[in-house]
Amino acid sequence: MQLGMIGLGRMGANIVRRLQGAGHTCVVYDVNRAAVQQLASEGATGADSLEDFVRLLEAPRRAWVMLPAGDPTEQTISTLADYMAPGDVIIDGGNTHYKDDARRALALKQRGLHYVDVGTSGGVWGLDRGYCLMIGGEQETVAGLEPVFTALAPGQGDVPPAPGRTPDRSTAEQGYLHCGPAGAGHFVKMIHNGIEYGLMQAYAEGFDILCNAASTDLAPELRYDLKLDDIAELWRRGSVVGSWLLDLSASALAEDPSLEGFSGFVQDSGEGRWTIMAALEEAVPADVLATALFTRFRSRREHTFAEKMLSAMRYKFGGHVEQPPVTN
């Protein structure tokens, strides 16, 4: 099958490579000409502009947009739609807000175009491991893209279905799933990322406690000089808290046990925020996910005004004097 890819960053480029490795053909476009030329040297057909990109695609055209959410994706899809014809398909594989998907799908449908949203998880490892795909859109349109999804997804591999699960119930065992109408794929991916925030925060806090087990604030007989890289490696084997995130944590600690190469400034992609907004709209308590998100905000500051207020109040009501910062 032929697929066009717009946006050749690390994930977009590797999606093209995985598709081509499975025998599919790709037309590629990016404002970065070097990225286009690189993939062209690997067998893709490079386009010089969006108009040229559409011209190089065979009808019915299938164009995958892999760009940052917001204006870059919005403007690209709007321009792309002007060049496409009824029956063509636009796929958004980035981290778009699901409400934008619903709006776009309706607008494009009125022009005879089909819209599919794909929440794509796998990061820089997807080329080798495959991508977990959460898909939204019309049933018939999604079914027509099945060869693309099967090529990109990891497949069942050596992971058996969950005990008690009915065989062949869906494609979930293969690593991709049609979740529902437009927006459903990105909605599921949004919650996926919100959960990811919480899992990461739990590991981070747990290892922080382990790291401080040798604190001089503790009684000498209760101080433990723990080897965090060994503990992470230990937990990868047979532990109930084992996961791919733990695998990655163990790798990071093996390379840099004190993590001195990291500042602790943690960004958020936006999907964590959207998850909390969805929880508010549904009146669903999400204490852990909200705390994990707010902790990322906190990581970007030295000391907030709120913390100064806390310190001032403690001093006023109890005479508690601030302690100087601890230096390691």
C-alpha positions, 0 to 999 in steps of 0.5 A: 500500500502507498502512504504519504507522510508529512512530518519527518521527525524521529517518529514520522521518519521511523514510521516511514522506515518501518512501513517500507521495511514491510514492503509498503511505498511512501511519499514524504514531505517536510519543511526540512529538505534534509529530512526528505532527502535522507528518506529519499535515499532510503527508498521513499519518494520525496516531495518538494511541496504539499501540492507536489506531495498530493500529486505524487499520491495515487487515488484514493490518497492516504496522507499521514500527518505527524506534526506537533499538535496545534497550529502546525497540524491545523494549518497543514491539514487545512492546506492539504485538504484543499489539494485532495479529492473526495474519497481521500483520507487524512490521518493525524498521528500526532498528539492532537486534542480529541475535540479537534479531531471531532471538529475536523472530521465533520468539516472534512466529511462535508467535503467528501474527505475521510479523517482518521486519528491515531494515538501513536505510542512507541517513541524512538523505539517504535522502529524496532519494537513497533507502535501501539496504535489507538485509532478513531474514525469511520469503520470502513475507512479504518478497515481500509488502512488495515495493512498500514496498521498491521505493519506498524503495530508490534504484533502479538509476539511472545505476549499471550492474551490476558487469561480469560480473554476470548480469542480473536475478540479484536485486534488489541492482541496485535497492538492496534485497536479501532477505539471508536469514531473520530477523536476516540483514538486520541482520547484513549492516547490522552488517558494513556499519557495521563497514566504514564505521568502517574506511573513515572511519578510513582517510580520517581518518588520511590527511587527518591526515598531510596536515594535518601535512605542514607540521610544524616537525619536518620539514626545511624542504624537506620541508614542504608547506602543503597545501589539504585541501579542494582535495585532497578535491575532487581525489580525487573525480574519477577517483581509486580512493579516490573514494566518497560518504564522500569526497564528504561529507568534501570538503563538510565541508572546503569549509565549514570547512577547519580543522574548528574546529567539531568537537571530535573526540569520536566516538560509535559506534552499537553496530554497530561493537562487534557487528561485532567480537563477530561476528568473535570468534565466527567466529574471523575476523581484523578488525584494521582494523575493531577498530582503527577502533572502539578509536580512537573510544573513544580520541577521548572521552578526553584522556589515558588511564591506559595512555598515562601508563603508556607515558610512565612506562615510557619515562622509567624505561628511557630517561630520555625526558621528556614533551614539552609538548602541541603547540598549534595 
